[in-house]
Amino acid sequence: MSARPKHHPTIGESTHAAGGWPAARALGEILLREHVPRSGPSLLAHHNKPDGYMCVSCAWAKPAKPHPMEFCESGAKATAWELTTRRADRTFFAAHRLQELEEWSDHDLEEQGRLTHPMRWNSRTDKYEPVSWKEAFDEIGRELRAVPPQQVDFYTSGRAALETSYMYQLFARIFGSNNLPDSSNMCHESTSVGLPESIGATVGTAILSDFQNCDCIFYLAQNVATSSPRMLHDLQDAVDRGVKIVTFNPLREPGLEHFTNPQIPSQMLTGRSTPISSEYYQVKNGGDVAALFGICKALIEADDSMKASGMSKVSGEDASPDDPSSAAAVAFAASIAAADKRHVLDHDFIETHTAGFEEFAGAARRHDWAELERISGLTRQQMTQAARTYANSEAVLMIYGMGLTQQVMGVQNVQMVVNLALLRGNVGKPGANICAVRGHSNVQGQRTVGITEKPGLVPLDKLAELYQFEPPKWEGRSTVDTCKAIMEGEARAFVSLGGNFLRAVPETDAMEEAWRKLRLSVQIATKLNRSHVIHGEIAYLLPCLGRLEIDEQSSGAQAVSIESSVAHFHGSRGKARRASDELLSEPAIVAGIAKATLTQGRVPWDEWVGDYSKIRDAIEATYPETFRDFNKRMFQPGGIPRPVPARERKWTTPNQKANFVTPPRLFPEFFIDPAADRVLNLTTLRSNDQFNTTIYGYSDRYRGVDGTRKVVFMNADDIRRMGLKEGDFVDLTTAIDIARTRRVTRFRVAGHDIPAGCCAAYYPEANPLFPLAHHDAKSKTPSYKLLPVRLSLSTQPSPF
C-alpha cells in the first residue's frame, strides 16, 4: 500500500477478486503505519459486536450473530486511522502557518494524527493557537448572537451519533435557524425524496433477514467491495444457497464478480473465490432509467402477450410473423407459462396496493427498443434476459447505492427501481424489499432525529412543548443552498459537526474563495482536513472524542446509538483510551456552544452531557413510536427495528397506495456544443484506499492503480478515437454551463472496462468540474455520477 503519491505512478492489472490475502496485507500495513499493531487488533475484536462499538466507516448493520471478525478492510482502516498514535498537537500547529498547510494534500493533512487541543486562528501569525474551552465557547456564542439566524448554517457529517445529532438540531432551532445541511443532502437525498412519493417511506424497507429469504437480488450502482465490504458476507451466503445476483454497474468491479472470504480458511489457503454476480450488465453513465424501463417493457409486453393468448396457453404460433417485438414477447411469455405461472406481473398486488400502473405501462410500451438500447448501453437481449430472471423469481431484493442517487435524474432513478419492484409485488414480503445502501455510518440516523432543513419533517410542536420555545417554520438550506449562500455572501457563519465540507461539495475552487469571506467558521473534528486550513475571519478548530474512545462523564462511561442502512438502531460503546485529556465529547461541545449562545429555551444541557441516557429519553419523548423503550432495548442483538410501514404493505402516501411514478424522459437534457467531439459522460468513484473524503493512501488494487489518484478511466475505443494512448496526460473541462470554465489538469489516461462514451475519475479530485447547479431538481443531490466533460491533451508541466 502506497501512502504517498509517486514520481512514477503505475497503472497495471487490477485485482480480480475482493478480499483474500491482499485485504489481509492491507490491514497489517495500516496497523503498522499508524503505530497500533497491538492495540488495533484488540480493539477490532469489539468492532460491530453487540456490546462493542459501531464502525465509524460504512453504515452496514451489526448482525445479531456476528462473525468472529465483524470488520472489513475499510472498517479496519478507519479504526486504525482514528486510533493512530500520531498527534496534530500544539507543537505541530506552532510550526506551520495555514498558508503552508493549504498546499498539503488531503492525505498528508489527516496523516498528522489526532487533534489534541481547542485552537483559534491568529490572523497575525496565520497559525492555529491553543485556547481554553471557555474562551472558545464564549467567543463563538458572542459571534453567533451577532448574526441573524438565517445567515448561520449548522452542517453535520455522517458519523455523529443520534444523541449528538438530536442536541445539535435542537440547538440550531432554538437559535432560530433551520439551516441544517448535512452529508445526506449529497448522497441519498434522492432516496429521501423519491421513496415517499412511491411507497410513503423515507428509507429502504429491507432488513438483514431478506438476504436469507430472497431467491434473487438485483444489485444496482453500488461498489460493495469499496463502500460496504461486510455486505459481501451476506451476498456470498445468498449465492451459496442458489440466489441469482443480477448486477447493473458501469464498471466491472472485482467485489461484484468474485469474493475470497478472509474468514473461510479453505478459500484463503486455496485462493478459491465465490462468484458473486450471475449476470452483469454494464449500463452507461446516466442510462439507468432507460435500462430499467427496458426491463419493465419486456415484463409488461410479455404479460400482455400471455393475456392475449389465453393466460397459460402460449406458444410461438401466437406471435405476429411480421412483428419481431411480438415474437420476443411471446417467447418470454411462453417461458413463464412453462413454469406454471399464469401471469408475468402480479396483478392482484397491483390492483390492491398500487396506483398509476396504466400510465406507467403505457409509457413502457411506447418506448422504442432502439432508443432504450442507445441510452442504456445494453442490448434488448440483455434487458430481456434480466427481465426473464426477474420474472422467474418469487422474492427479489432490490439493492442500490449512490450510483443511482447522485444524478440529475436521481429521484427518477430511485422511483424506477420501485416501479420494477411493484410490477411483481417485491415490496413488503420476506426477501422482497428495497435496500438503499447508505454511505457514512449514521448518516441516515441523523435525519431520523431531526437533522433536516425541511421543517415539515420534524415534530416542531412537540419540540416547542418540551423545550418552551417557538421553532422557526421557514425552510432552511440544503447543502447546495448553503454553498450558493456562501458564494453569494448571504451566509456569515458556518458550524460543522465533523466532515470535510469544502472537499465534499461541488464548485471546489469558487467555494474555497468564498469561504474566506465568512465571519465565523467553527469545526468540530478528530483530525485535520482541508476545511480547517481554509477558514473564515474568525476560525475555531475544536477537537472531540471519537466513537472508538471511552467517553467518561459524571455518571460513568457513556454509550451512543447509530442507525444502520437497514433502519435498525444499534448501541455503540467506545473501548479505546482517549487521544488527549483535553478532548471533549461531541455532546459536551454542542452543549458548551449552545449555553454560550442561547437566550431562550429550557434544555437541561448539563444533565444530558452527564448522562446520555437522558438524551435518549428526550429522543423517545419526541419520537415515541420510533424509539419505544429506547434505553432498554439499545443493545439488543440485531438492533432495534425502526418502524417502516411499507415493510408491512401499509402505504403512508396521500392516496394510501404504492405509486408507479412515470419519468417524463429517459436521459437528462444537456446543452453541449454540437461541435464538441471529445465529450464523454463522467462518473466519480472511490478507491479501495479511501472512505468518502478521507484518503488513506494512493493505492487502488481493484483498478490496478498505485501512486496517484489523478487518473481518468476510459474505454479503449474512446482512447483510440480521440487519438490518445494509455499514459497520456489530459485536462478535463466541464462541457456544460460553458460560460464559466471548470477544469482539472494532468489526469493520466488509463484503459478500463467501461462503456464507450463514458469515463470515470476519483472523488473528490474531480469535484472542481461539477457546477453547483448540476443536481437533481427535486432532491438537490449533486450529480457526481453524471457530467459531460471534454478531454484535451494537457499542456500543464509535470509537478515533479
C-alpha positions in Angstrom: 0.0 0.0 0.0 1.4 3.3 -1.1 1.0 6.2 1.4 2.4 8.9 -0.8 2.0 9.9 -4.5 4.9 8.7 -6.6 7.0 10.4 -9.2 6.3 7.5 -11.5 2.9 6.1 -10.6 1.9 2.7 -12.1 -1.3 1.6 -13.7 -1.4 -2.2 -14.2 -3.5 -5.2 -13.7 -6.4 -5.0 -11.3 -7.3 -7.5 -8.6 -9.9 -10.0 -9.9 -11.5 -10.7 -6.5 -12.3 -8.8 -3.4 -11.0 -9.8 0.0 -8.3 -12.5 0.2 -4.7 -12.1 1.2 -4.4 -8.5 -0.4 -7.1 -7.4 2.1 -5.3 -9.1 5.0 -2.0 -7.5 4.0 -3.6 -4.0 3.7 -4.9 -4.4 7.3 -1.5 -5.3 8.6 0.2 -2.4 6.8 -2.1 0.3 8.1 -1.9 -1.0 11.6 1.9 -0.8 11.4 1.8 2.6 9.6 -0.4 4.1 12.3 1.7 2.5 15.1 -1.1 0.4 16.5 0.0 -3.2 15.8 -1.1 -4.4 19.3 -3.9 -2.0 20.3 -5.5 -2.1 16.9 -6.3 -5.9 16.8 -7.5 -5.9 20.4 -9.9 -3.1 19.6 -11.1 -4.7 16.3 -12.3 -7.6 18.4 -15.1 -5.3 19.6 -15.8 -4.0 16.1 -19.6 -4.2 15.4 -20.1 -6.7 18.2 -23.4 -6.4 20.2 -21.7 -4.7 23.2 -18.9 -3.1 21.2 -18.6 -0.1 19.0 -20.3 0.6 15.7 -18.0 1.0 12.8 -17.0 4.6 12.0 -16.9 3.8 8.3 -19.9 2.5 6.4 -23.5 2.1 7.7 -23.9 -1.6 7.3 -25.7 -3.2 10.2 -24.5 -5.1 13.3 -25.8 -8.7 12.8 -27.5 -10.4 15.7 -24.9 -13.2 15.4 -21.7 -11.6 14.4 -18.7 -13.3 12.6 -15.6 -13.8 14.8 -14.1 -10.8 12.9 -17.1 -8.5 12.2 -15.0 -5.9 10.3 -13.7 -5.4 6.8 -10.6 -3.8 5.3 -12.4 -0.4 5.1 -13.6 -0.5 8.6 -10.2 -1.6 9.9 -8.5 1.2 8.1 -11.0 3.7 9.6 -10.3 2.2 13.0 -6.5 2.4 12.7 -6.8 6.0 11.2 -8.6 7.1 14.3 -6.7 5.0 16.8 -3.3 6.3 15.5 -0.6 7.4 17.9 0.2 10.4 15.7 -0.9 13.8 17.1 -1.6 17.1 15.5 -0.8 18.9 18.7 0.1 22.5 19.6 3.7 21.8 18.6 2.6 20.9 15.1 0.5 24.0 14.7 3.2 26.2 16.1 5.5 25.0 13.3 3.1 25.6 10.4 1.2 28.6 9.0 -2.1 27.8 7.4 -1.0 29.2 4.1 1.6 26.5 4.1 -0.9 23.8 5.0 -3.1 24.8 2.1 -0.5 23.3 -0.2 -0.7 19.9 1.6 -2.7 17.0 0.2 -5.8 15.6 1.9 -3.9 12.5 2.9 -1.0 14.4 4.4 -3.3 16.7 6.5 -5.2 13.8 8.1 -2.0 11.7 8.4 -0.7 14.2 11.1 -3.0 12.4 13.5 -5.5 13.2 16.2 -6.2 16.8 17.2 -5.5 17.4 20.9 -6.4 20.9 21.9 -9.0 23.5 21.1 -7.5 26.0 18.7 -8.2 29.5 17.4 -6.8 31.0 14.2 -4.5 34.0 14.8 -4.7 36.3 11.8 -1.4 38.0 12.7 0.7 34.8 12.8 -1.6 32.8 10.4 -1.5 29.9 12.8 -3.9 27.9 15.0 -3.1 28.6 18.6 -4.3 27.0 21.8 -7.3 28.5 23.5 -9.3 27.4 26.6 -12.7 25.7 26.0 -14.4 28.5 27.9 -12.8 31.2 25.8 -13.8 29.3 22.6 -17.4 28.8 23.7 -17.8 32.4 24.9 -16.5 34.0 21.6 -18.4 31.6 19.4 -21.6 32.4 21.4 -21.0 36.2 21.0 -20.3 35.9 17.3 -23.4 33.7 16.7 -25.7 36.1 18.6 -24.4 39.0 16.4 -25.5 37.2 13.2 -29.2 36.8 12.0 -30.2 33.1 12.4 -31.0 32.9 8.6 -27.3 33.6 7.9 -25.9 30.8 10.1 -25.5 27.2 8.8 -25.2 24.1 11.0 -23.6 21.3 9.0 -23.4 17.7 10.0 -21.3 14.9 8.6 -22.4 11.3 8.7 -20.7 9.9 11.8 -22.2 12.0 14.7 -24.4 9.7 16.9 -28.1 10.0 17.4 -27.6 11.7 20.8 -25.3 14.5 19.4 -27.5 14.9 16.3 -30.6 15.4 18.4 -28.9 18.0 20.6 -27.4 19.8 17.5 -30.7 20.2 15.6 -32.3 21.4 18.8 -29.6 24.0 19.4 -30.0 25.2 15.8 -33.8 25.5 16.1 -33.8 27.3 19.5 -31.2 29.6 18.0 -33.7 30.3 15.2 -32.2 28.5 12.2 -33.5 25.7 10.0 -30.2 25.8 8.0 -29.2 22.2 8.7 -27.4 20.9 5.6 -25.9 17.5 6.0 -24.0 14.9 4.1 -27.3 13.1 3.3 -28.0 16.0 1.0 -25.0 15.0 -1.0 -25.7 11.2 -1.2 -29.1 9.7 -0.6 -31.4 12.8 -0.6 -32.8 11.4 -3.8 -33.9 8.4 -1.8 -35.5 10.6 0.9 -37.5 12.4 -1.8 -38.2 9.6 -4.2 -39.3 6.8 -1.8 -42.0 8.9 0.0 -43.8 9.6 -3.3 -43.6 6.0 -4.3 -44.2 4.0 -1.1 -44.5 6.5 1.7 -41.1 5.7 3.3 -38.1 7.9 3.6 -35.8 4.9 4.0 -35.5 1.5 2.4 -37.7 -1.4 3.5 -35.1 -4.2 3.6 -33.8 -5.9 6.7 -30.9 -8.3 7.1 -33.2 -11.4 7.0 -34.2 -10.6 3.5 -30.8 -11.9 2.4 -31.9 -15.3 3.8 -35.4 -15.2 2.2 -34.8 -13.8 -1.3 -34.3 -16.0 -4.3 -32.9 -13.2 -6.5 -31.0 -10.0 -5.9 -31.0 -7.0 -8.3 -27.8 -5.1 -7.4 -27.7 -1.6 -8.9 -24.9 1.1 -9.0 -23.0 0.3 -5.8 -19.5 -0.9 -5.4 -19.7 -3.3 -2.4 -16.0 -4.0 -2.1 -15.1 -0.4 -1.6 -18.2 1.1 0.0 -19.7 -1.6 2.3 -17.4 -4.7 2.2 -19.2 -6.5 5.1 -22.2 -6.9 2.9 -20.1 -9.3 0.8 -20.7 -11.9 3.6 -24.5 -11.6 3.0 -24.1 -11.8 -0.8 -21.8 -14.8 -0.5 -24.3 -16.6 1.7 -27.0 -15.9 -0.7 -25.0 -17.2 -3.7 -24.2 -20.3 -1.7 -27.8 -21.2 -1.4 -28.5 -20.6 -5.1 -29.6 -17.0 -5.2 -29.0 -15.3 -8.6 -27.5 -11.8 -8.3 -28.2 -9.6 -11.3 -25.8 -6.6 -11.3 -26.0 -3.2 -13.1 -23.0 -1.1 -13.0 -20.9 0.9 -15.5 -17.5 -0.5 -14.4 -16.8 -4.1 -13.8 -15.8 -4.2 -10.1 -14.0 -7.1 -8.6 -16.2 -7.2 -5.5 -19.3 -7.7 -7.7 -17.6 -10.5 -9.5 -15.6 -12.6 -7.0 -15.1 -12.7 -3.3 -12.4 -14.6 -1.4 -13.6 -14.6 2.2 -10.8 -14.0 4.7 -12.8 -15.8 7.4 -13.0 -19.0 5.3 -9.7 -20.9 5.7 -10.3 -23.1 2.7 -10.7 -20.1 0.4 -7.6 -18.3 1.8 -5.5 -21.5 1.5 -6.6 -22.4 -2.0 -7.2 -18.9 -3.4 -10.7 -20.1 -4.4 -13.3 -17.3 -4.6 -17.1 -17.2 -4.7 -18.6 -15.8 -8.0 -21.0 -13.0 -6.9 -22.9 -11.9 -10.0 -24.6 -14.4 -12.2 -25.5 -11.7 -14.7 -23.5 -8.4 -15.1 -24.8 -5.6 -17.2 -22.6 -2.5 -17.8 -25.1 0.4 -18.0 -23.8 3.6 -19.5 -23.4 6.6 -17.1 -26.9 8.0 -16.8 -28.5 5.2 -18.6 -30.3 3.7 -15.6 -33.8 4.9 -16.3 -33.6 3.5 -19.8 -32.2 0.2 -18.6 -34.9 -0.2 -16.0 -37.6 0.9 -18.5 -36.3 -1.8 -20.9 -36.7 -4.5 -18.2 -40.2 -3.2 -17.3 -41.1 -3.1 -21.0 -40.1 -6.7 -21.5 -42.1 -7.8 -18.5 -45.2 -5.8 -19.5 -45.2 -6.9 -23.1 -44.7 -10.5 -22.1 -47.7 -10.1 -19.7 -49.8 -8.5 -22.5 -48.9 -11.4 -24.8 -49.8 -14.0 -22.1 -53.2 -12.3 -21.5 -53.9 -12.0 -25.2 -53.1 -15.7 -25.8 -55.3 -17.1 -23.1 -53.2 -16.9 -20.0 -51.1 -20.0 -19.6 -51.6 -21.3 -23.2 -48.9 -19.5 -25.1 -46.8 -20.7 -28.0 -44.7 -19.3 -30.7 -47.6 -19.6 -33.1 -49.4 -16.7 -31.3 -46.8 -14.2 -32.5 -47.4 -12.0 -35.5 -45.0 -13.1 -38.2 -44.2 -9.5 -39.2 -43.6 -8.2 -35.6 -40.3 -9.3 -34.1 -41.3 -7.4 -30.9 -44.4 -9.6 -30.6 -42.3 -12.8 -31.2 -39.9 -11.8 -28.4 -42.8 -11.1 -26.0 -44.5 -14.4 -26.9 -41.3 -16.3 -26.3 -40.8 -14.7 -23.0 -44.4 -15.3 -22.0 -44.0 -18.9 -23.1 -41.1 -19.4 -20.7 -43.2 -18.1 -17.9 -46.1 -20.3 -18.8 -43.8 -23.3 -18.9 -43.1 -22.6 -15.2 -46.8 -23.0 -14.5 -47.3 -19.3 -13.9 -50.5 -17.6 -15.1 -49.1 -14.0 -15.2 -45.8 -12.3 -15.7 -47.0 -9.4 -13.4 -48.6 -9.7 -10.0 -52.0 -8.3 -11.0 -53.5 -8.9 -7.5 -50.8 -6.9 -5.9 -51.0 -4.1 -8.5 -54.8 -3.8 -8.2 -54.9 -4.0 -4.4 -51.9 -2.0 -3.5 -50.9 0.4 -6.3 -51.9 3.4 -8.4 -50.6 4.7 -11.6 -49.9 1.4 -13.3 -51.7 2.0 -16.6 -49.9 5.3 -17.2 -46.6 3.7 -16.4 -47.3 0.6 -18.5 -48.4 2.7 -21.4 -45.1 4.7 -21.3 -43.1 1.4 -21.2 -45.0 0.1 -24.2 -44.4 3.3 -26.2 -40.6 3.4 -25.6 -38.7 2.3 -28.7 -36.2 -0.5 -28.1 -33.5 1.1 -30.3 -33.7 4.3 -28.1 -33.6 2.2 -24.9 -30.5 0.4 -26.2 -28.8 3.6 -27.3 -29.2 5.4 -24.0 -28.7 2.4 -21.6 -25.8 0.8 -23.4 -27.5 -2.6 -23.1 -28.9 -4.7 -25.8 -32.6 -5.6 -26.0 -31.5 -9.2 -25.4 -29.7 -8.3 -22.2 -32.6 -6.3 -20.8 -35.0 -9.1 -21.7 -32.7 -11.7 -20.1 -32.7 -9.6 -16.9 -36.5 -9.4 -17.1 -36.7 -13.2 -17.5 -34.6 -13.8 -14.5 -36.7 -11.4 -12.5 -40.0 -12.9 -13.6 -38.8 -16.4 -12.7 -38.1 -15.3 -9.1 -40.5 -15.2 -6.3 -38.8 -12.8 -3.9 -36.4 -10.2 -5.3 -34.3 -8.0 -3.1 -33.5 -4.6 -4.8 -30.2 -3.1 -3.6 -28.9 0.3 -4.9 -26.4 2.9 -4.0 -25.2 6.4 -4.8 -24.6 5.5 -8.4 -28.3 6.0 -8.8 -29.0 8.8 -6.4 -26.1 11.2 -7.3 -27.5 12.0 -10.7 -29.5 14.8 -12.4 -32.4 12.2 -12.6 -31.6 10.7 -9.2 -35.1 10.8 -7.8 -36.4 9.2 -11.0 -33.8 6.5 -10.8 -35.0 5.6 -7.4 -38.6 5.6 -8.4 -37.8 3.4 -11.4 -36.3 0.8 -9.0 -39.6 0.9 -7.1 -41.6 0.7 -10.3 -39.8 -2.5 -11.2 -40.4 -3.9 -7.7 -44.1 -3.1 -7.8 -44.6 -5.0 -11.0 -44.3 -8.3 -9.2 -45.1 -7.3 -5.7 -41.5 -7.2 -4.5 -42.1 -4.9 -1.6 -43.2 -5.8 1.9 -42.7 -9.6 1.9 -39.9 -11.7 3.2 -36.9 -11.5 0.9 -38.6 -8.9 -1.4 -37.8 -5.4 -0.4 -35.8 -2.3 -1.3 -32.3 -1.7 0.2 -30.9 1.8 -0.1 -27.2 1.3 0.9 -26.2 4.4 2.8 -22.6 5.6 2.9 -21.4 7.0 6.2 -22.2 5.4 9.5 -25.4 7.1 10.9 -26.0 9.5 8.0 -29.5 8.0 7.9 -30.0 8.3 11.7 -29.2 12.0 11.8 -32.2 12.6 9.6 -34.3 10.4 11.8 -33.7 12.7 14.9 -34.3 16.0 13.1 -31.2 16.9 11.1 -33.1 18.4 8.1 -33.6 21.7 6.5 -37.3 20.8 5.9 -39.3 21.8 9.0 -42.3 19.7 7.8 -40.2 16.5 8.6 -39.7 17.5 12.3 -42.3 17.4 15.1 -41.9 21.1 15.8 -45.0 21.3 18.0 -43.5 18.6 20.2 -40.1 20.3 20.4 -41.9 23.6 21.3 -43.8 21.8 24.1 -40.8 20.0 25.5 -38.4 22.9 25.5 -40.5 26.1 25.7 -39.5 27.9 22.6 -41.0 28.9 19.2 -39.3 26.9 16.4 -38.7 28.6 13.1 -41.1 27.5 10.4 -39.3 28.6 7.3 -37.5 26.1 5.1 -33.8 26.1 5.6 -30.8 25.5 3.3 -29.7 22.2 2.0 -26.0 21.6 1.2 -26.4 23.1 -2.3 -28.3 26.0 -1.0 -25.7 26.6 1.7 -22.9 26.6 -1.0 -24.8 29.1 -3.0 -25.4 31.3 0.1 -21.7 31.2 0.9 -20.7 32.2 -2.6 -23.2 35.0 -2.7 -22.2 36.3 0.7 -25.6 35.5 2.3 -24.0 33.1 4.8 -22.0 34.7 7.6 -21.3 31.8 10.0 -20.7 28.1 9.5 -20.6 25.5 12.3 -19.6 22.0 11.2 -20.1 18.9 13.3 -17.5 16.7 11.6 -16.8 16.2 7.9 -14.7 17.9 5.3 -17.3 20.2 3.7 -15.1 22.0 1.3 -13.8 18.8 -0.3 -17.1 17.1 -0.4 -19.1 19.8 -2.2 -19.1 20.8 -5.9 -17.6 24.0 -7.3 -14.5 23.5 -5.2 -12.5 26.5 -6.4 -15.3 29.0 -6.1 -16.3 27.6 -2.7 -12.8 28.0 -1.3 -12.5 31.6 -2.5 -15.9 32.4 -1.0 -15.3 30.5 2.3 -12.6 33.0 3.3 -15.3 35.8 3.5 -17.3 34.0 6.2 -17.2 35.9 9.5 -17.1 32.7 11.6 -16.1 29.1 10.9 -16.3 26.5 13.6 -15.1 22.9 13.0 -15.7 20.1 15.4 -13.4 17.3 14.4 -11.0 14.5 15.3 -8.4 15.1 12.6 -7.1 17.9 10.4 -8.5 18.4 6.9 -8.9 20.8 4.1 -11.9 22.5 5.5 -9.9 23.5 8.6 -7.0 25.2 6.8 -9.3 27.3 4.6 -11.2 29.5 7.2 -13.3 32.5 8.0 -12.3 35.8 9.6 -12.7 34.1 13.0 -11.9 30.4 13.0 -12.1 27.7 15.7 -10.9 24.1 15.5 -12.5 22.1 18.3 -11.2 18.5 18.9 -13.6 15.9 20.0 -13.6 12.3 21.3 -14.0 9.7 18.6 -16.6 7.0 18.7 -13.9 4.4 19.5 -12.9 6.1 22.7 -14.2 5.6 26.2 -16.4 8.5 27.0 -16.3 9.1 30.7 -18.9 11.6 32.1 -20.2 12.4 35.6 -22.5 9.3 35.6 -19.8 7.0 34.2 -18.8 5.6 30.8 -21.3 6.5 28.1 -22.7 4.8 25.1 -24.2 6.2 21.9 -26.6 4.9 19.2 -26.4 4.6 15.5 -28.9 3.8 12.7 -27.8 1.4 10.0 -28.6 1.2 6.3 -31.4 -1.3 7.1 -33.1 1.1 9.5 -32.1 -0.6 12.8 -30.8 1.3 15.8 -27.6 -0.1 17.4 -25.8 0.8 20.6 -22.1 1.7 20.4 -19.7 1.6 23.3 -16.1 3.0 23.0 -13.2 0.8 24.1 -10.1 2.8 23.4 -8.2 5.3 25.6 -8.8 8.9 24.6 -6.2 10.6 22.4 -5.8 13.6 24.7 -7.0 14.7 28.1 -8.0 18.0 26.6 -10.7 16.4 24.3 -14.4 16.9 25.0 -17.2 14.7 23.7 -19.4 15.9 20.8 -22.4 16.3 23.2 -20.2 18.4 25.6 -19.0 20.7 22.7 -22.6 21.1 21.4 -23.8 21.9 24.8 -21.0 24.3 25.5 -21.7 26.3 22.4 -25.4 26.2 23.0 -25.2 27.5 26.6 -22.9 30.3 25.4 -25.3 31.3 22.6 -28.9 30.8 23.5 -31.1 33.2 25.4 -34.3 31.1 25.3 -35.5 27.5 25.6 -35.5 25.1 28.6 -32.9 22.4 27.9 -31.0 20.5 30.6 -27.7 20.7 28.7 -25.5 19.8 31.6 -27.7 16.8 32.7 -27.6 15.5 29.2 -23.8 15.7 29.0 -23.5 13.9 32.3 -25.8 11.1 31.3 -26.5 10.3 27.6 -29.4 8.0 28.6 -31.3 11.2 29.4 -30.8 12.4 25.8 -32.3 9.1 24.6 -35.2 9.7 26.9 -35.7 13.1 25.2 -35.5 11.5 21.8 -38.1 8.9 22.8 -40.4 11.7 24.1 -40.1 13.5 20.8 -40.5 10.4 18.6 -42.4 7.9 20.8 -43.4 5.5 18.1 -40.0 5.2 16.6 -37.9 5.0 19.8 -40.2 3.0 22.1 -38.2 1.7 25.2 -35.1 3.1 23.6 -32.7 2.8 26.5 -34.0 -0.6 27.5 -33.6 -2.1 24.0 -30.5 -0.2 22.9 -28.1 -3.1 22.9 -30.4 -5.9 21.9 -28.7 -8.2 19.4 -29.5 -7.3 15.9 -30.6 -3.8 16.8 -34.0 -2.0 17.3 -36.0 -2.1 14.1 -37.3 1.3 13.0 -41.0 1.2 12.2 -41.3 1.4 8.4 -45.0 0.8 7.4 -44.2 -0.1 3.8 -42.5 -3.2 5.1 -46.0 -4.4 6.1 -47.5 -3.0 2.9 -49.0 -0.1 4.6 -48.5 2.9 2.3 -48.4 6.3 4.1 -48.7 8.2 0.8 -51.6 10.7 0.3 -53.6 8.2 -1.7 -52.7 5.3 0.7 -51.3 3.4 -2.2 -47.8 2.5 -3.6 -47.4 4.6 -6.7 -46.0 3.9 -10.1 -44.2 7.2 -10.9 -43.5 7.6 -14.6 -40.3 9.5 -15.5 -41.0 12.1 -18.3 -37.8 11.3 -20.1 -35.0 8.7 -20.4 -32.0 10.9 -20.1 -31.2 14.5 -18.9 -31.3 17.3 -21.4 -27.9 18.9 -21.6 -26.8 21.7 -23.8 -23.4 20.8 -25.2 -21.6 22.5 -28.1 -22.6 20.5 -31.2 -19.0 20.8 -32.5 -17.6 19.0 -29.5 -16.4 15.6 -30.5 -14.2 14.8 -27.4 -17.0 14.8 -24.8 -17.6 11.8 -22.5 -20.0 11.3 -19.7 -18.0 11.3 -16.4 -18.8 9.5 -13.2 -16.8 9.8 -10.0 -15.8 6.8 -7.9 -13.8 5.9 -4.8 -10.7 3.9 -4.5 -10.3 1.0 -2.0 -7.8 3.2 -0.2 -10.3 5.9 0.9 -13.6 6.5 2.6 -15.5 9.5 1.4 -13.1 12.4 1.5 -10.6 10.6 3.7 -7.6 9.3 1.7 -5.7 6.5 3.5 -3.2 6.1 0.7 -2.6 6.2 -3.1 -3.3 2.5 -4.0 -6.3 1.1 -5.7 -5.6 -2.5 -6.3 -9.1 -3.1 -7.5 -8.3 -1.0 -10.6 -4.5 -1.6 -10.8 -3.5 2.0 -9.7 -0.6 2.7 -7.4 1.0 6.0 -6.5 -1.6 8.5 -7.9 -5.2 9.5 -7.8 -5.2 11.8 -10.8 -6.5 9.2 -13.3 -9.2 9.1 -15.9 -10.5 5.7 -16.7 -11.6 5.3 -20.4 -12.9 2.8 -22.8 -10.2 1.6 -25.2 -12.2 2.6 -28.3 -12.6 6.1 -27.0 -8.9 6.3 -26.3 -8.1 5.4 -29.9 -11.0 7.6 -31.3 -9.6 10.7 -29.6 -6.0 10.0 -30.8 -4.8 9.3 -27.2 -2.8 6.4 -25.7 -2.7 5.0 -22.2 -0.4 7.0 -20.0 -1.1 10.3 -21.8 -1.9 13.3 -19.6 -5.2 15.1 -20.3 -7.1 18.0 -18.9 -10.8 17.6 -18.2 -13.2 20.5 -18.8 -16.8 20.7 -17.9 -18.8 20.5 -21.2 -22.0 22.2 -19.9 -22.5 25.6 -18.4 -19.6 26.8 -20.6 -19.9 30.4 -19.5 -17.6 29.5 -16.7 -14.5 27.3 -17.2 -14.1 24.5 -14.8 -11.0 22.3 -15.3 -8.8 19.8 -13.7 -5.4 19.1 -15.2 -2.9 16.4 -15.8 -5.0 13.3 -15.3 -3.4 10.2 -16.6 -5.3 8.1 -19.2 -6.0 4.5 -18.1 -7.8 2.0 -20.2 -10.6 0.3 -18.3 -13.6 -1.9 -18.8 -16.2 0.9 -19.0 -18.9 1.5 -21.7 -17.9 3.6 -24.7 -18.8 7.3 -24.3 -18.2 7.1 -20.6 -15.2 7.9 -18.3 -14.5 7.8 -14.6 -12.3 9.7 -12.2 -11.8 9.8 -8.4 -13.8 11.8 -6.0 -13.0 14.4 -4.6 -10.2 15.1 -7.1 -12.8 15.6 -9.9 -15.2 17.8 -7.8 -14.0 21.1 -9.2 -15.6 20.1 -12.5 -19.1 20.0 -11.1 -21.2 23.1 -11.4 -23.2 23.9 -8.3 -26.4 23.9 -10.3 -25.8 20.4 -11.7 -28.1 18.5 -9.4 -31.4 16.6 -9.2 -34.2 19.2 -9.4 -36.2 17.7 -6.5 -33.6 16.4 -4.1 -30.8 18.9 -5.0 -28.3 16.0 -4.7 -25.2 16.9 -6.8 -24.9 14.8 -9.9 -21.4 13.3 -9.2 -22.3 10.2 -11.2 -23.1 12.0 -14.5 -21.4 15.0 -16.0 -20.4 15.6 -19.7 -16.7 16.6 -19.8 -14.3 17.5 -22.7 -10.9 15.9 -22.8 -7.8 17.6 -24.3 -4.0 16.8 -24.1 -2.6 18.5 -21.2 -0.1 21.4 -21.6 0.5 21.7 -17.9 4.0 21.0 -16.7 4.7 18.0 -14.5 4.7 18.8 -10.8 7.8 16.6 -10.3 
